[in-house]
Amino acid sequence: MRRWTGTGLLTVVLGSGVAGAQSSATLESVRLHRDDARALARKDLEACTASKCPDSGRISLLAGTLALAEGDVAEARTLLTGARVSEPLQPFLAYYQGQAHFYAGDAAAAAAAFGRAVEKASPALLPRARARLGESLLAAGKAAEAAPVLETAANEEASAELLYQRAQARAAVGNAPGERADLKAVALRYPSHPYADEALAKLEALKPPLRLTLAESLQRARGLLEAGAAKRTLEELEKAEAHKLVRKQDKPEVALVRAQALYATGQKDEAEQALAVARQGPPKVAAEAAYVTARRALKADDNETARKLMAAVEKAFPKEEVADDAGYYVGWLDLQAGRFEDAVKAFAAFDQRHARSRRRDEAMWYRALAHIRLEQYGKAREALDTLVDAFPRSSLVPQARYWAARSHELEGAKADVTGPGYESVITSAPSSYYALLASERLRELGREPPPPFPEAPKQVEAQEVPAELKLAVALTEAGLFRDAAEEVQARTSRIRNQEQALTFAHALLRLGEYGHAHAVAARHLWGRAFGARVPEALAAFYPRAFANAVESEATRYQVSPFLVWAIMRRESAFRPEVASAADARGLMQVIPPTARAIARKLSEPEPAPAELFSPSLSIRYGAWYLAQLMERFSHPALAAAAYNAGPDAAVKWVKDKGSLPLDLFVEEIPFRETRGYVKQVLADLYLYQSFYGKDAAPKRLSLTVPAPATQGVSF
């Protein structure tokens, strides 16, 4: 019987340090994509072969996949052919044998192997195996056999590759309309994919050639622009003009797309000339062109110019979609500049002009905030009450309720008036930042706040690995971590009710799969955790993830482990494999330049970027960095702001508005992302402390913003 250690699938597998004949060092290197992983696997295989251990097939599977990853197809084929593994791993062995055969140029052998994989594949492996089977059959000249396989594969999970291959199969069996449809889909849906250009070439080679319309060319151009391929966007537009698709009335719309691509390639003068053409077009195009100019001023922090341009957009194009955003920004920029009376007027006008706007609740909130800054507390409450009544499901309701109570207090109302308002925030939104603020305000009034949750999170105990996760454990034993993760994901996606979700979430918690457990809870257990406040449901939302590492590193660097968990929860939702668009990696989302700077401070070798996915390294670097931020900023709100936006930004915000009390200071952080980030981190920090802290008295949140130290961490 396999026992759970509660520290992750890898630790479950390693047990005392060895998984069969595979060393813990090998598995760790594989998981972190280290350069020595392949050599370590070969060493394990040699030792296993010499001792005639029973795990040689499983180690051959790992060594073969590593050889494949490095492009050594010949060795992969040798290692994988003839390997013998346990029944659960057989479809995966067949799949990787198929990969090796295919890249060795033996499409027929590949098709046979992928066919074996499909026969016994798990639901997670089946789509991949089926897609590769269709591709191999096609490459082997068996288009008639490939066609139905690719039809199923592309219908289940369309991709550029599958659509392109299905187009080839359709062509081979005489389905010309289907071929054209797939080629066009590749060209339009995936314009930056290498197959897109090949699909276009095939369309143009047809007899008669099938060329894109202007609308389709613009769709491709916009897709390329969104993918960051601005130069290719310009080429696409030039091609449309060369094919004489652009009529006189189309030039403004084309110029609008061209202007954005020119800006992206640093050609400012040419971009502004193109925008001038776009502004001469129909109202929709002209409005978007004017809004592009206004947004550029906003991104350049030229707020005064941005405000004028936004007002001009709303006035000139009141019926166009961009007028909604432009009108909102007029009020927001007035608020940021401290023109509170103007902000009130702008948001009131916005509410009248844009009655169906998706931003109405936010505009009401900011109007109320402007009234608060003007000390017009009664008018603030009117706006806040309207927000709650008109948008009862808005995420802004907790803060509306908090500020309604706070406005009474700022007017001088006594505790019997303000107290019930604060208490309602805690009972209605117990996990929110505003529940934390309300608790502090009640304590200041000499009233004990109601507990947000009557019981701390509680984990259900069990001993055996559930049947649903045994395959994932077996794959982890084999070092096939990607396959293991996909198996867990496939299992979680098939959860259908709360009881099943609760059982599965706790199974994942015991296996140390905190990220997957949190995802299951977020999808299925929100009502149980924050409505019914079931402690077993809360456990999946607030796990003590990677507890040994967090507590050890927090002690080493003298920072609260609860702050580490709060940051981890917000940054990665406890998933070690996460990477952001900005190349932040791992549990604590450390970017490689920051990691190198930390390594230099710690006088240790700079880590390779792949190593930042290591939970232990990410936690260590994150804890060190948080300790430095707390030393400089002395308040978790400022440390969180600096972690998200950088120390320089946090220093500037304190310099500009640090005289405000904390609640107002946070509301006026100019970056939406950072504002939300700080609120969630503070809420989670104090919940973690209340759930797991050993102090009898609750930790208090200072509602005063301290001045940061002039010296300290600045990266």
Secondary structure as UniProt FT lines:
FT   HELIX           9..14
FT   TURN            15..17
FT   STRAND          18..19
FT   TURN            20..21
FT   STRAND          22..23
FT   HELIX           24..31
FT   TURN            32..33
FT   TURN            35..36
FT   HELIX           37..51
FT   TURN            54..55
FT   HELIX           56..69
FT   TURN            70..71
FT   HELIX           73..80
FT   TURN            81..82
FT   HELIX           87..89
FT   HELIX           90..103
FT   TURN            104..105
FT   HELIX           107..120
FT   TURN            123..125
FT   HELIX           126..139
FT   TURN            140..141
FT   HELIX           143..156
FT   HELIX           160..172
FT   TURN            173..174
FT   HELIX           176..189
FT   TURN            191..192
FT   HELIX           194..205
FT   HELIX           214..226
FT   TURN            227..228
FT   HELIX           230..242
FT   TURN            243..244
FT   HELIX           248..250
FT   HELIX           251..264
FT   TURN            265..266
FT   HELIX           268..278
FT   TURN            279..280
FT   HELIX           283..299
FT   TURN            300..301
FT   HELIX           303..316
FT   TURN            318..319
FT   HELIX           322..336
FT   TURN            337..338
FT   HELIX           340..353
FT   TURN            355..356
FT   TURN            358..359
FT   HELIX           360..373
FT   TURN            374..375
FT   HELIX           377..390
FT   TURN            392..393
FT   TURN            395..396
FT   HELIX           397..410
FT   TURN            411..412
FT   HELIX           415..428
FT   TURN            430..431
FT   HELIX           433..444
FT   TURN            445..446
FT   HELIX           467..469
FT   HELIX           470..477
FT   TURN            478..479
FT   HELIX           481..493
FT   HELIX           498..510
FT   TURN            511..512
FT   HELIX           514..524
FT   HELIX           526..530
FT   HELIX           535..541
FT   TURN            545..546
FT   HELIX           547..557
FT   HELIX           561..572
FT   TURN            573..574
FT   TURN            576..577
FT   TURN            581..582
FT   TURN            586..589
FT   HELIX           592..601
FT   TURN            602..603
FT   HELIX           609..613
FT   HELIX           615..633
FT   HELIX           636..645
FT   HELIX           647..657
FT   TURN            658..659
FT   HELIX           662..667
FT   HELIX           672..692
//
